[in-house]
Amino acid sequence: MSTKTRKTAPTAVAVRCAIYTRKSTEEGLEQEFNSLDAQRESGENYIKAQVNEGWECLPDRYDDGGFSGGNMDRPALKRLMADIEAGKVDSVVVYKVDRLSRSLLDFAKMVETFDRHQVSFVSVTQLINTSTSMGRLMLNVLLSFAQFEREIISERTRDKIAAARRKGKWSGGMPLLGYDVDPRGSKLIVNEDEAVRVRAIFELYLEHQSMITTIKELDNRGWVNKRWTTRKGHQRGGKPFTKTSLFKLFTNVAYGGKIKYKHEVHQGEHAAIVSSDCWQRVQLLLGRNGRTGGAFVRNKFGALLNGILRCVPCGCDMSPTHSTKNGTKRSTDQPPVAAIAPGGIATPYCTNV
């Protein structure tokens, strides 16, 4: 008596699918059903259609709302990559390729991680599956166009900003003390209370003729930099003045009613806070006090002991100088205080001795 063994169909191996969604701006994210929800729903429906292949959707949401696809600095993407490294994901599902990345270099790094952990990548609307060679080819082609599109958008944005600045329009940036941004458009309007303070700061510098003394006076008065609230409701600014922040305030052409674009200066649409005469006097005083572009310009020869080395007999500061190949010494703007041999070794000396 013989018995027949019944063959059972092999069960499909479970494929754990993570759905990643992204939107470049925060516009519309406050809606009950937004773009991120629509992308996830599309991914869930696609996974349900592959249930016979053992696909299952992971409950974790990887949503990046208000983040650019031009870089990998996104919280949900970082969580996704960490879960892939931990072996929790078998397949990454997106609505479109550019939702995951718009950079070929960044995407190449992701694909390297995917391959190392045997994770496939699926685009719902573009029918791409990296488990096949044709899918990988189409993915590279589409990603090249995604990066091209991002670069074109960046170029258009830069051109738009340049055109706006040349017309004297405010095109965004850090808020300025003395001005508020008009909510009806990108235009600066004078904040009268802060404008009085800005004029006083300029006058204080003209009176004391010293950055450090001016900063001490501002600290005594409790005056700080511009405070503002971001669109997300976070408080920014309000820090005490430093030499750097005060110098930026004094050299910002916006206070004279101008707009700067790179090295170009144009007449702005906004009203000036500081008079032209006061502005010019401050710039002349800054130049006289040696603020000609920062420490790099003041120490352009790379002298490590500049401002540290002193003459023992007289106590004066020593300044750097250098020589040419034939040993001829070249002096800087200050009196020569170091002799440099043709071999390149500096021998300090002081002319007061």
ROBA-198052 format. One record per residue (C-alpha): z, x, y; residue in one letter; residue number from 0. Coordinates in steps of 0.001 Angstrom, whole numbers. Each point is the difference from the previous one (the first is absolute). Layout:
N
((Z X Y) 'A' NUM);
...
//
This chain:
353
((0 0 0) 'M' 0);
((-1130 1589 3197) 'S' 1);
((1267 -619 3485) 'T' 2);
((-2052 205 3151) 'K' 3);
((1473 1646 3039) 'T' 4);
((-701 -1761 3280) 'R' 5);
((-1119 2284 2802) 'K' 6);
((1790 -626 3264) 'T' 7);
((-1714 683 3331) 'A' 8);
((1470 2987 1822) 'P' 9);
((2130 -937 2943) 'T' 10);
((-1181 1270 3381) 'A' 11);
((2094 2690 1606) 'V' 12);
((1724 -1264 3148) 'A' 13);
((-1520 1349 3212) 'V' 14);
((2528 -58 2828) 'R' 15);
((-1887 -749 3215) 'C' 16);
((1320 725 3480) 'A' 17);
((-1669 -1829 2899) 'I' 18);
((-206 1983 3234) 'Y' 19);
((-768 -1759 3305) 'T' 20);
((-447 1345 3521) 'R' 21);
((-831 -1210 3508) 'K' 22);
((-654 2385 2882) 'S' 23);
((1655 -2126 2700) 'T' 24);
((3047 -2256 152) 'E' 25);
((-1998 -2857 1510) 'E' 26);
((427 -3160 -2072) 'G' 27);
((2617 1423 -2354) 'L' 28);
((2565 -2477 1324) 'E' 29);
((-2008 -2875 -1494) 'Q' 30);
((1267 -1732 -3121) 'E' 31);
((-3137 1016 -1932) 'F' 32);
((-1445 3181 1439) 'N' 33);
((-2625 2563 -970) 'S' 34);
((2381 1880 -2298) 'L' 35);
((759 -3215 -1900) 'D' 36);
((-3718 -767 -320) 'A' 37);
((-701 3485 -1387) 'Q' 38);
((2818 -283 -2522) 'R' 39);
((-1097 -3469 -1136) 'E' 40);
((-3517 1327 -608) 'S' 41);
((1423 2860 -2060) 'G' 42);
((2222 -2321 -2028) 'E' 43);
((-2950 -2260 -841) 'N' 44);
((-2032 3014 -1128) 'Y' 45);
((2820 1180 -2252) 'I' 46);
((359 -3481 -1526) 'K' 47);
((-3689 111 -894) 'A' 48);
((670 3184 -1995) 'Q' 49);
((2982 -1385 -1905) 'V' 50);
((-1887 343 -3303) 'N' 51);
((-150 3746 662) 'E' 52);
((3770 91 268) 'G' 53);
((143 238 3797) 'W' 54);
((3232 -1105 1650) 'E' 55);
((960 -33 3665) 'C' 56);
((3098 1903 1053) 'L' 57);
((2380 -2043 2179) 'P' 58);
((536 2822 2507) 'D' 59);
((-1928 -409 3251) 'R' 60);
((-1655 2988 1631) 'Y' 61);
((-870 -1374 3443) 'D' 62);
((-742 2200 3030) 'D' 63);
((-370 -2174 3092) 'G' 64);
((-962 1765 3216) 'G' 65);
((-931 3369 -1551) 'F' 66);
((-3263 1927 299) 'S' 67);
((-2031 949 -3052) 'G' 68);
((-866 3367 1552) 'G' 69);
((3143 1686 -1339) 'N' 70);
((2569 -313 -2799) 'M' 71);
((3042 -465 2219) 'D' 72);
((671 -3547 -1233) 'R' 73);
((3298 -1161 -1550) 'P' 74);
((-1469 -2337 -2636) 'A' 75);
((-2615 2576 -1022) 'L' 76);
((2727 2610 -428) 'K' 77);
((1943 -2405 -2237) 'R' 78);
((-3136 -670 -2019) 'L' 79);
((-727 3699 -520) 'M' 80);
((3649 581 -976) 'A' 81);
((-188 -2778 -2611) 'D' 82);
((-3218 1494 -1355) 'I' 83);
((1705 3381 -312) 'E' 84);
((2870 -1746 -1829) 'A' 85);
((-2446 -1567 -2497) 'G' 86);
((612 -3605 1094) 'K' 87);
((-3636 -856 830) 'V' 88);
((-3169 -15 -2138) 'D' 89);
((-2492 -1398 2509) 'S' 90);
((-227 -342 3794) 'V' 91);
((-1752 -3139 1253) 'V' 92);
((-1220 -421 3593) 'V' 93);
((-2115 -2566 1819) 'Y' 94);
((-2393 2659 1329) 'K' 95);
((-230 3776 -285) 'V' 96);
((784 568 3673) 'D' 97);
((3310 -1859 -412) 'R' 98);
((1310 2981 -1946) 'L' 99);
((-1502 2723 2185) 'S' 100);
((-2720 747 2537) 'R' 101);
((193 3758 -477) 'S' 102);
((-1934 1850 -2694) 'L' 103);
((2522 2842 -52) 'L' 104);
((2999 -2324 -362) 'D' 105);
((-1727 -2086 -2629) 'F' 106);
((-910 3113 -1986) 'A' 107);
((3702 882 -122) 'K' 108);
((836 -3528 -1204) 'M' 109);
((-2695 44 -2673) 'V' 110);
((1328 3353 -1210) 'E' 111);
((3414 -1602 -429) 'T' 112);
((-1565 -3052 -1674) 'F' 113);
((-1865 2186 -2502) 'D' 114);
((3030 2131 -737) 'R' 115);
((1998 -3105 -967) 'H' 116);
((-2971 -1870 -1546) 'Q' 117);
((98 -2760 2613) 'V' 118);
((-3194 -1934 698) 'S' 119);
((-1100 -1365 3371) 'F' 120);
((-1581 -3430 480) 'V' 121);
((-1590 -1579 3068) 'S' 122);
((-162 -3790 -350) 'V' 123);
((-2869 -826 2378) 'T' 124);
((-2106 3077 -764) 'Q' 125);
((221 -108 -3810) 'L' 126);
((1142 3607 -291) 'I' 127);
((1944 1294 -2967) 'N' 128);
((668 3741 -185) 'T' 129);
((369 -170 -3753) 'S' 130);
((-3821 281 -139) 'T' 131);
((-2247 2768 1345) 'S' 132);
((-2144 -2487 1951) 'M' 133);
((3124 -1432 1587) 'G' 134);
((1088 3456 1177) 'R' 135);
((-3458 657 1460) 'L' 136);
((-53 -3277 1927) 'M' 137);
((3534 659 1193) 'L' 138);
((-966 3323 1570) 'N' 139);
((-3049 -1548 1661) 'V' 140);
((1968 -2897 1487) 'L' 141);
((2817 2289 1124) 'L' 142);
((-2491 2224 1821) 'S' 143);
((-1185 -3023 1972) 'F' 144);
((3624 -1033 647) 'A' 145);
((766 3399 1539) 'Q' 146);
((-3233 -115 1997) 'F' 147);
((975 -3415 1360) 'E' 148);
((3465 1264 964) 'R' 149);
((-1467 2977 1859) 'E' 150);
((-2467 -2250 1851) 'I' 151);
((2850 -2298 1047) 'I' 152);
((1989 3026 1220) 'S' 153);
((-2957 1224 2051) 'E' 154);
((-470 -3421 1570) 'R' 155);
((3693 -176 842) 'T' 156);
((-59 3428 1653) 'R' 157);
((-3113 -920 1989) 'D' 158);
((1629 -3248 1111) 'K' 159);
((3140 1823 1152) 'I' 160);
((-2092 2577 1878) 'A' 161);
((-2010 -2714 1777) 'A' 162);
((3184 -1889 911) 'A' 163);
((1706 3115 1366) 'R' 164);
((-3028 927 2082) 'R' 165);
((206 -3459 1600) 'K' 166);
((3655 578 795) 'G' 167);
((1341 -2375 -2649) 'K' 168);
((3193 564 -1970) 'W' 169);
((-943 330 -3669) 'S' 170);
((3435 227 -1583) 'G' 171);
((2511 2687 -772) 'G' 172);
((3685 572 597) 'M' 173);
((1413 -2284 2724) 'P' 174);
((705 1758 3284) 'L' 175);
((3172 -121 2052) 'L' 176);
((-848 -2047 3088) 'G' 177);
((-2669 -2146 -1657) 'Y' 178);
((-218 -2914 -2411) 'D' 179);
((-3046 -1000 -2024) 'V' 180);
((-1513 -3303 1078) 'D' 181);
((259 -2379 -3017) 'P' 182);
((-3290 -1627 1029) 'R' 183);
((-1922 3240 -454) 'G' 184);
((132 3783 -125) 'S' 185);
((1026 520 3600) 'K' 186);
((2956 1737 1588) 'L' 187);
((2133 -1977 2439) 'I' 188);
((2704 1567 2137) 'V' 189);
((3606 -546 -1051) 'N' 190);
((1638 37 3426) 'E' 191);
((3489 963 -1201) 'D' 192);
((-1296 2903 -2049) 'E' 193);
((-2483 1004 2717) 'A' 194);
((2872 588 2439) 'V' 195);
((1599 2292 -2569) 'R' 196);
((-3253 1938 -559) 'V' 197);
((-389 654 3737) 'R' 198);
((3607 1157 154) 'A' 199);
((-585 2420 -2900) 'I' 200);
((-2962 1566 1816) 'F' 201);
((2069 325 3182) 'E' 202);
((2901 1555 -1916) 'L' 203);
((-2258 2707 -1356) 'Y' 204);
((-1385 729 3454) 'L' 205);
((3554 187 1292) 'E' 206);
((1510 2225 -2723) 'H' 207);
((-3226 1863 -872) 'Q' 208);
((1350 542 -3516) 'S' 209);
((-628 -1878 -3264) 'M' 210);
((3462 748 -1412) 'I' 211);
((1825 -1061 3159) 'T' 212);
((-2079 -3186 157) 'T' 213);
((814 -805 -3632) 'I' 214);
((3720 468 666) 'K' 215);
((-215 -2412 2915) 'E' 216);
((-1859 -2552 -2146) 'L' 217);
((2668 308 -2703) 'D' 218);
((2727 -556 2591) 'N' 219);
((-1759 -3164 1117) 'R' 220);
((-526 -1154 -3585) 'G' 221);
((-3778 -235 399) 'W' 222);
((-2037 184 -3184) 'V' 223);
((-3606 -275 -1146) 'N' 224);
((-1915 -3250 -435) 'K' 225);
((1465 -2577 -2402) 'R' 226);
((-2301 -2450 -1753) 'W' 227);
((-222 -2300 -3021) 'T' 228);
((-2802 360 -2544) 'T' 229);
((-1959 -2905 -1415) 'R' 230);
((2184 204 -3098) 'K' 231);
((3093 -432 2139) 'G' 232);
((1236 3615 -216) 'H' 233);
((1645 1624 3027) 'Q' 234);
((-1560 3253 1166) 'R' 235);
((598 2513 2796) 'G' 236);
((3048 74 2249) 'G' 237);
((742 3678 -694) 'K' 238);
((1395 2382 2642) 'P' 239);
((-2486 2157 1867) 'F' 240);
((-839 3488 -1224) 'T' 241);
((-2099 2703 1630) 'K' 242);
((-2944 -1078 -2158) 'T' 243);
((221 -3731 720) 'S' 244);
((626 601 3707) 'L' 245);
((-2962 2355 240) 'F' 246);
((-2214 -2628 -1671) 'K' 247);
((1186 -2558 2543) 'L' 248);
((-772 2289 2946) 'F' 249);
((-3483 872 -1290) 'T' 250);
((-1062 -3512 -1078) 'N' 251);
((-2887 -965 2288) 'V' 252);
((734 -3698 -594) 'A' 253);
((2772 149 2609) 'Y' 254);
((-2621 884 2581) 'G' 255);
((-2148 -2993 -958) 'G' 256);
((-2317 2018 -2249) 'K' 257);
((-1080 -143 -3644) 'I' 258);
((-664 3103 -2073) 'K' 259);
((-2423 322 -2900) 'Y' 260);
((81 3462 -1585) 'K' 261);
((-751 2294 2973) 'H' 262);
((-1429 -2773 2183) 'E' 263);
((2033 -1803 2675) 'V' 264);
((-1175 -3389 1299) 'H' 265);
((1287 -2531 2485) 'Q' 266);
((2116 -2561 -1833) 'G' 267);
((200 -3768 358) 'E' 268);
((3790 131 344) 'H' 269);
((1933 656 3204) 'A' 270);
((1446 3440 718) 'A' 271);
((3776 418 51) 'I' 272);
((138 3433 1631) 'V' 273);
((-1873 862 3191) 'S' 274);
((-2783 2554 -111) 'S' 275);
((1929 2359 2274) 'D' 276);
((3139 -104 -2182) 'C' 277);
((-2099 486 -3132) 'W' 278);
((-1740 3098 1380) 'Q' 279);
((3272 1536 1202) 'R' 280);
((1539 -409 -3463) 'V' 281);
((-3037 1574 -1689) 'Q' 282);
((120 2978 2365) 'L' 283);
((3708 424 -644) 'L' 284);
((-516 -155 -3770) 'L' 285);
((-2675 2671 257) 'G' 286);
((2212 2196 2162) 'R' 287);
((2876 -328 -2471) 'N' 288);
((-2202 1244 -2812) 'G' 289);
((-697 -3160 -2022) 'R' 290);
((-3611 875 -769) 'T' 291);
((-361 -1506 -3414) 'G' 292);
((3110 876 -2004) 'G' 293);
((1492 2939 -1803) 'A' 294);
((-3261 962 -1717) 'F' 295);
((-1710 766 3319) 'V' 296);
((3050 1740 1442) 'R' 297);
((222 2193 -3115) 'N' 298);
((-3690 196 -843) 'K' 299);
((258 3579 -1311) 'F' 300);
((2456 -1053 -2726) 'G' 301);
((2866 2249 1163) 'A' 302);
((2898 -1006 -2241) 'L' 303);
((2656 1598 2235) 'L' 304);
((-1290 -1520 3240) 'N' 305);
((2960 -1461 1894) 'G' 306);
((2470 1726 -2345) 'I' 307);
((-378 3736 618) 'L' 308);
((1837 1254 3103) 'R' 309);
((278 3328 1825) 'C' 310);
((3410 1585 -687) 'V' 311);
((428 1807 3373) 'P' 312);
((-989 -2906 2300) 'C' 313);
((222 -3076 -2257) 'G' 314);
((-3506 -1243 941) 'C' 315);
((-2227 -1918 -2447) 'D' 316);
((-2783 2017 -1570) 'M' 317);
((-3487 -1503 -163) 'S' 318);
((-2878 847 -2357) 'P' 319);
((-3127 1992 763) 'T' 320);
((-2760 1378 -2201) 'H' 321);
((-2554 2797 -150) 'S' 322);
((-3674 381 -848) 'T' 323);
((-1410 2214 -2760) 'K' 324);
((-167 3043 2290) 'N' 325);
((3677 -318 878) 'G' 326);
((-480 -1506 3471) 'T' 327);
((2908 -2318 690) 'K' 328);
((-767 -3498 1298) 'R' 329);
((2693 -1796 1905) 'S' 330);
((746 -3721 -175) 'T' 331);
((728 -2228 2990) 'D' 332);
((3470 1562 147) 'Q' 333);
((761 3691 743) 'P' 334);
((-621 2318 -2973) 'P' 335);
((3210 575 -1905) 'V' 336);
((-1087 1464 -3331) 'A' 337);
((-2139 3018 -792) 'A' 338);
((-2287 -430 -3011) 'I' 339);
((-1389 3036 -1742) 'A' 340);
((-3608 35 -1209) 'P' 341);
((1304 -495 -3534) 'G' 342);
((1261 -3448 968) 'G' 343);
((3753 796 129) 'I' 344);
((1754 -1350 3088) 'A' 345);
((2564 2138 1791) 'T' 346);
((2032 -2144 2432) 'P' 347);
((906 1319 3373) 'Y' 348);
((1053 -1493 3307) 'C' 349);
((-1498 871 3374) 'T' 350);
((3378 -537 1688) 'N' 351);
((1513 3025 -1769) 'V' 352);
//
